[in-house]
């Protein structure tokens, strides 16, 4: 069984009765929508026609929001409805990144996400959804699309219908009959600053990229706004966990890399522990319901890479802490309160290799998480995994360099990693786009702003690479030996800052293309 909707736009008059009924029935907050009517005009005066499109959750057969939700707050019921448990939601908004239809919104009063749930409370009482009851033209048809005897199944069979964003392979179950195709293709119609009765919602003020043309004589004259949900915290978390992972990945080679002093041998674990702690703080702080963070442990969705990533982070934190404790005990030697004559080296060596493997997971799991974000095609590139690993490698190397007795080897690793990173950045911007959403996001990379910084993507990708490389090269010159520690420290700061600026633009650009 699969309940679905058919929007018969031969009948729809764009009256918004469905929107009002939905908001009243479900107490939808002001400014948010579970169903809404988009107006699109096509043609030039005097031959202009206005078209309507009723948009909402598609109750997908393969719902990406259900897969990515870390706490099983979203579920696919036996009748096909994608329902939500608002009490369980932790406010991570991952489902909003997974939804290719902008059908989920955050209730900022409660901190929980909400969406059309097919008026499940009415369905369970054998009542039709509120939007169906109120429609004066009976333009909204509902029923079991798998039942050939149902009215909706018969209409789908008799008439060609359209589905939204079928390239995402989500199996949407909202069918559109005689709907203007351009109104269902996000970003195809021009989006003027002023809508029919108001200014356009300023939720995404970034300019539309000039390199992405819109269809001629087609304009969106009424639509709702959708906010960018993941911001600087996600960009910062990618940098902090990259430093932690990179330090751990290089730890087995600490002595060969010049970390030979009594205290500098502990530097990889200290950096890993400090920055993985910062990563955890950033992740929790970014939740709309941070006090519900431990729900990840009590009701985990094992299919979500948010959960798998949390497990990797916890395992990594535990083994790094244990390694650091052993390093301290080894340093104390005969004064150690625990096994003063014990040879800690084999255990430390083994743990460092375990940390290195877990470090690969810490650096790379975000690629699999972003793969589950079906609404953000820029994040779907298979190159993302090796790119994240390269970023972690040069972040780890440049962060360890100021603490090394001889930083030449670490400097070479960092310079090599930064060069490879630059190549990946170029491929990211100019690589082949596989969908319209991907192409739009690539173009947005150049128009994203970060406060007073007008092109953070280019600044972070270029200056954030060239400056650290130059500082590392200068630090190796014998004439500047006395300034080497300061140059290395400055190289670490500029490399991390450059990557953060670049990541900010990358994270934001993927969320700017319209999905409705």
C-alpha positions in Angstrom: 0.0 0.0 0.0 1.2 3.5 -0.9 -0.9 6.5 -0.2 -0.3 9.4 -2.6 -1.7 12.6 -4.0 -2.6 13.7 -7.5 -2.7 17.4 -8.1 -5.2 18.0 -10.9 -4.1 21.4 -12.3 -6.9 21.4 -14.8 -9.1 22.3 -11.9 -6.8 24.2 -9.5 -7.7 27.9 -9.2 -4.8 28.8 -6.9 -7.1 29.9 -4.0 -4.7 28.7 -1.3 -7.5 27.0 0.6 -5.3 23.8 0.9 -2.6 25.9 2.5 -4.9 27.6 5.0 -6.6 24.3 5.9 -3.2 22.6 6.4 -1.9 25.4 8.6 -5.1 25.4 10.7 -5.4 21.7 11.1 -1.7 21.2 12.0 -0.9 24.4 13.8 1.8 25.3 11.3 3.8 28.4 12.5 3.7 31.7 10.7 6.1 31.8 7.8 6.3 28.0 7.5 4.3 25.7 5.1 3.5 22.0 4.8 1.7 22.6 1.5 1.9 25.8 -0.6 0.8 27.1 -4.0 3.5 28.3 -6.4 2.5 30.7 -9.1 4.4 30.7 -12.4 3.6 33.0 -15.3 4.6 32.2 -18.9 4.5 34.4 -22.0 4.7 38.1 -22.8 2.0 40.8 -22.5 -0.7 40.5 -23.6 -0.4 36.7 -24.1 0.5 35.8 -20.5 -0.9 32.8 -18.6 -0.6 32.1 -14.9 0.0 28.5 -13.8 -0.3 27.0 -10.3 1.6 24.2 -8.7 0.6 22.8 -5.3 3.9 21.6 -3.6 4.4 19.4 -0.5 6.1 16.3 0.8 6.1 13.5 -1.8 6.0 10.6 0.7 8.8 9.0 -1.3 9.0 5.3 -1.7 12.7 5.5 -1.0 12.5 8.5 1.4 16.1 9.9 2.0 14.9 11.9 5.0 14.1 8.6 6.7 17.5 7.1 5.9 19.5 10.1 7.1 17.6 10.9 10.3 19.9 9.8 13.1 17.2 9.2 15.8 14.4 7.5 13.7 12.2 10.6 14.2 11.1 10.1 10.6 9.6 6.7 9.5 7.9 5.1 6.6 4.6 3.7 7.7 2.9 0.5 6.3 0.4 2.7 4.4 3.3 4.6 2.7 3.0 7.8 4.8 6.3 9.4 5.8 5.5 10.4 9.4 7.5 12.2 12.0 7.9 11.9 15.7 8.5 15.5 16.8 9.3 14.6 20.4 12.3 12.4 19.2 13.7 15.1 16.8 17.1 16.6 17.9 17.0 19.4 15.4 20.0 18.4 13.4 18.2 19.3 10.1 19.9 16.5 8.2 16.5 15.5 6.9 16.2 18.9 5.4 19.4 18.3 3.5 18.2 14.9 2.4 14.9 16.1 1.1 15.1 17.1 -2.6 11.8 18.9 -2.4 12.2 21.5 0.4 9.2 19.9 2.0 10.6 19.9 5.6 10.9 23.0 7.8 12.2 23.7 11.3 9.7 24.8 13.9 11.9 27.4 15.6 9.6 27.5 18.6 10.0 23.8 19.4 13.3 23.1 17.7 11.8 20.1 15.9 11.4 19.6 12.2 7.9 19.3 10.7 6.3 18.4 7.4 3.1 17.2 5.7 2.3 13.9 7.3 -0.8 13.2 5.1 -3.0 14.2 8.1 -2.2 10.8 9.5 -4.4 11.5 12.5 -7.4 11.9 10.1 -6.4 8.9 7.9 -6.5 6.7 11.0 -10.1 7.8 11.6 -11.0 7.1 7.9 -11.1 10.8 7.2 -9.6 12.6 4.2 -6.7 15.0 4.7 -7.7 18.5 5.5 -6.5 19.9 2.2 -8.6 17.4 0.2 -11.8 18.2 2.2 -11.4 22.0 1.7 -10.5 22.2 -2.0 -13.5 23.8 -3.7 -12.6 22.3 -7.1 -11.7 18.8 -5.9 -8.3 19.3 -7.5 -6.5 17.2 -4.9 -7.1 13.5 -5.3 -5.7 11.1 -2.7 -5.7 7.3 -2.3 -3.6 4.1 -2.7 -1.6 4.4 -5.9 -0.9 0.7 -5.7 -4.6 -0.2 -5.7 -5.7 -0.4 -9.4 -9.3 0.1 -8.4 -8.7 3.4 -6.6 -9.6 6.7 -8.3 -6.0 8.0 -8.1 -4.5 4.9 -9.7 -7.1 5.0 -12.5 -6.4 8.7 -13.2 -2.6 8.1 -13.2 -3.2 5.3 -15.7 -5.5 7.3 -17.9 -3.5 10.6 -18.0 0.2 11.3 -18.3 1.4 12.9 -15.1 4.6 14.6 -14.0 6.8 13.8 -11.0 9.3 16.2 -9.3 13.0 15.6 -9.5 12.9 12.0 -10.6 16.7 12.0 -11.2 17.0 11.6 -7.4 15.4 8.2 -7.6 13.4 8.8 -4.4 10.1 7.4 -5.9 7.9 10.5 -5.3 4.2 9.8 -4.8 2.7 13.2 -5.6 1.6 13.2 -9.2 0.9 16.4 -11.2 -1.7 16.5 -14.0 -1.4 19.2 -16.7 1.1 21.2 -14.6 3.5 23.6 -16.4 6.8 21.6 -16.5 8.8 24.8 -15.9 7.1 25.3 -12.5 8.3 21.9 -11.3 11.9 22.4 -12.5 13.7 24.3 -9.7 15.5 27.4 -10.9 14.3 27.2 -14.5 11.9 30.2 -14.2 13.2 33.7 -13.5 12.8 34.8 -9.9 12.2 38.5 -9.8 12.8 40.6 -6.6 9.2 41.4 -6.3 6.5 38.7 -6.2 2.8 39.2 -7.1 1.8 40.7 -3.7 5.1 41.3 -1.9 8.8 41.3 -2.2 10.5 37.9 -2.5 11.4 36.3 0.8 14.9 37.3 1.7 15.9 33.9 3.1 18.6 33.5 0.4 19.9 37.0 -0.5 22.7 35.7 -2.7 22.5 36.9 -6.3 21.5 34.4 -8.9 24.6 33.3 -10.9 24.8 35.0 -14.3 26.3 31.8 -15.7 23.0 29.9 -15.1 20.4 31.0 -17.7 16.7 30.8 -16.9 13.9 30.0 -19.4 12.8 32.9 -21.5 9.5 34.5 -20.6 8.9 32.3 -17.6 8.7 33.9 -14.1 8.0 32.6 -10.6 5.6 35.3 -9.2 4.7 33.6 -5.9 6.6 31.0 -3.9 7.7 30.5 -0.3 11.2 31.0 1.1 13.5 28.3 2.4 16.4 29.2 4.7 20.0 27.9 4.6 20.2 25.5 7.5 23.9 24.5 7.8 26.3 27.3 8.2 29.7 28.2 9.7 29.5 25.5 12.4 29.6 22.8 9.8 32.5 24.5 8.0 34.4 24.8 11.3 33.6 21.2 12.3 35.1 20.0 9.0 38.3 21.8 9.8 38.6 20.8 13.4 37.9 17.1 12.8 40.4 17.3 9.8 43.2 18.5 12.2 42.3 15.7 14.7 42.2 13.0 12.1 45.4 14.2 10.3 47.4 14.3 13.5 46.3 10.8 14.3 47.1 9.5 10.8 50.6 10.8 11.1 51.2 9.7 14.7 52.7 6.3 13.8 55.5 8.1 12.0 56.1 10.7 14.8 59.8 10.1 15.3 60.6 9.9 11.5 58.7 13.2 11.1 60.9 15.0 13.7 58.7 14.7 16.8 61.4 13.3 19.0 61.4 15.5 22.1 60.1 14.2 25.5 56.9 16.2 25.1 56.6 16.6 21.3 56.1 12.9 21.0 52.7 13.5 22.7 51.7 16.3 20.3 49.7 14.2 17.8 47.5 12.8 20.6 47.1 16.2 22.3 46.1 17.9 19.0 43.8 15.0 18.2 42.0 15.1 21.6 41.7 18.9 21.7 40.3 19.2 18.2 38.0 16.2 18.4 36.6 17.8 21.5 36.0 21.0 19.6 34.4 19.0 16.9 31.9 17.5 19.4 31.2 20.9 20.9 30.4 22.3 17.4 28.2 19.4 16.5 26.2 19.7 19.7 26.0 23.5 19.6 24.6 23.4 16.0 21.6 21.3 17.1 18.3 23.0 17.6 17.8 20.8 20.6 21.3 20.3 22.0 20.0 18.7 25.2 18.7 15.8 23.2 22.1 14.9 21.8 22.3 11.6 23.7 19.2 10.4 21.8 21.8 9.4 19.2 22.7 6.6 21.6 19.3 5.7 23.0 17.4 5.4 19.6 20.0 5.4 16.8 19.1 4.9 13.2 22.0 2.6 12.1 21.5 3.5 8.4 22.3 7.2 9.1 25.9 8.3 8.6 25.3 10.8 11.4 25.1 7.9 13.8 27.9 6.0 12.2 30.0 9.1 12.3 29.2 9.6 16.0 30.3 6.1 16.8 33.6 6.7 14.9 34.1 9.9 16.8 33.5 8.2 20.2 35.8 5.3 19.4 38.5 7.7 18.2 38.2 9.8 21.3 38.5 6.8 23.6 41.6 5.3 21.9 43.3 8.6 21.6 42.8 9.3 25.3 44.1 5.9 26.1 47.2 6.4 23.9 47.9 9.8 25.6 47.6 8.2 29.0 50.2 5.6 28.0 52.5 8.2 26.7 52.3 10.1 30.0 53.0 6.9 31.9 56.0 6.1 29.7 57.3 9.6 30.2 57.1 9.3 34.0 59.1 6.1 33.8 60.2 4.8 37.3 58.0 7.5 38.9 54.9 6.1 37.2 52.2 5.1 39.7 51.1 2.2 37.3 53.6 -0.5 36.3 56.8 1.6 36.6 58.9 -1.0 34.8 56.5 -1.8 32.0 57.6 -1.3 28.4 54.8 0.9 27.0 56.2 1.2 23.5 54.5 -1.9 21.8 51.1 -0.9 23.2 51.6 2.7 22.2 52.7 1.7 18.7 49.7 -0.6 18.3 47.2 2.0 19.5 48.7 4.7 17.2 48.0 2.5 14.2 44.4 1.9 15.5 44.1 5.7 15.9 45.4 6.2 12.3 42.7 3.9 10.9 40.0 5.5 13.0 41.4 8.9 11.8 40.7 7.9 8.2 37.1 7.3 9.4 36.9 10.6 11.2 38.1 12.4 8.1 36.1 10.5 5.6 32.7 9.6 7.0 31.3 13.1 6.1 31.6 12.0 2.4 29.1 9.2 3.1 26.9 11.6 5.2 26.8 14.1 2.3 26.0 11.3 -0.1 22.8 10.8 1.9 21.9 14.5 1.4 19.9 13.9 -1.8 18.8 17.6 -1.9 22.5 18.8 -2.3 23.9 17.5 -5.5 27.2 19.4 -5.1 28.0 17.1 -2.2 27.4 14.0 -4.2 30.7 13.9 -6.0 32.7 10.7 -5.6 35.9 12.8 -5.4 34.7 14.1 -2.0 36.1 11.1 0.0 39.8 11.4 -1.3 39.5 15.2 -1.0 38.6 15.0 2.7 41.4 12.6 3.3 43.9 15.0 1.6 42.6 17.9 3.6 43.1 16.0 6.8 46.6 15.0 5.8 47.8 18.6 5.2 46.0 19.9 8.2 47.6 17.3 10.4 51.0 18.0 9.0 50.9 21.8 9.2 49.5 21.6 12.8 52.3 19.3 13.9 55.1 21.2 12.2 55.6 23.9 14.8 56.3 21.2 17.4 58.9 19.2 15.4 62.6 19.4 16.0 63.0 19.2 12.2 59.9 20.2 10.3 61.1 19.6 6.8 59.4 16.3 6.3 56.1 17.6 7.7 56.4 20.7 5.5 56.9 18.6 2.4 53.8 16.6 3.3 51.8 19.7 3.8 52.9 21.4 0.6 52.1 18.2 -1.4 48.7 18.0 0.3 47.9 21.6 -0.4 48.8 21.2 -4.1 46.6 18.2 -4.5 43.8 20.0 -2.6 44.1 22.8 -5.2 43.6 20.3 -8.0 40.5 18.9 -6.3 39.1 22.5 -5.9 39.5 23.1 -9.6 37.7 19.8 -10.4 35.0 20.7 -8.0 34.3 24.0 -9.7 34.8 23.0 -13.3 34.0 19.3 -13.3 31.0 17.9 -15.2 27.7 18.6 -13.5 25.4 15.6 -13.5 22.1 17.5 -12.7 20.7 21.0 -13.0 21.0 21.3 -9.2 24.7 20.4 -9.3 25.3 22.9 -12.1 23.5 25.7 -10.2 25.4 24.9 -7.0 28.8 25.1 -8.9 27.8 28.5 -10.2 26.8 29.7 -6.7 30.4 29.0 -5.5 31.5 32.2 -7.2 28.7 34.4 -5.8 28.6 33.3 -2.2 29.6 36.0 0.3 31.1 35.7 3.8 30.5 39.0 5.5 32.8 41.5 3.9 34.6 38.7 1.9 33.0 38.8 -1.6 34.5 35.6 -3.0 35.4 33.3 -0.1 35.5 30.2 -2.3 38.3 31.6 -4.4 40.1 33.3 -1.5 40.0 30.1 0.6 40.9 27.9 -2.3 43.8 30.0 -3.7 45.2 32.4 -1.0 44.5 29.7 1.6 46.8 27.5 -0.3 49.5 29.8 -1.6 50.2 31.6 1.6 50.8 28.5 3.7 53.0 27.0 1.0 55.1 30.2 0.8 55.5 30.3 4.6 56.5 26.7 4.7 59.1 27.2 2.0 60.5 30.2 3.9 60.7 28.3 7.1 63.1 25.8 5.5 65.6 28.5 4.5 68.7 28.5 6.7 68.9 32.3 6.8 65.5 32.3 8.5 66.1 29.5 10.9 65.5 31.7 14.0 62.1 32.7 12.6 61.1 29.2 11.5 58.8 28.4 14.5 56.8 31.6 14.0 56.6 30.9 10.2 55.4 27.4 10.8 52.8 28.5 13.3 51.6 31.2 10.9 51.4 28.6 8.1 49.2 26.4 10.3 46.9 29.3 11.1 46.6 30.4 7.5 46.0 26.9 6.2 43.2 26.3 8.7 41.7 29.7 8.1 41.9 29.3 4.4 40.2 25.9 4.5 37.5 27.2 6.8 36.7 30.1 4.4 36.6 27.7 1.4 34.4 25.2 3.3 32.0 28.0 4.3 31.4 28.8 0.6 31.2 25.1 -0.3 28.6 24.3 2.4 26.5 27.4 1.6 26.6 27.1 -2.2 25.2 23.6 -2.1 22.1 24.9 -0.2 21.4 27.9 -2.4 19.8 26.3 -5.5 16.0 26.2 -5.2 14.4 22.8 -4.7 10.8 24.0 -5.4 
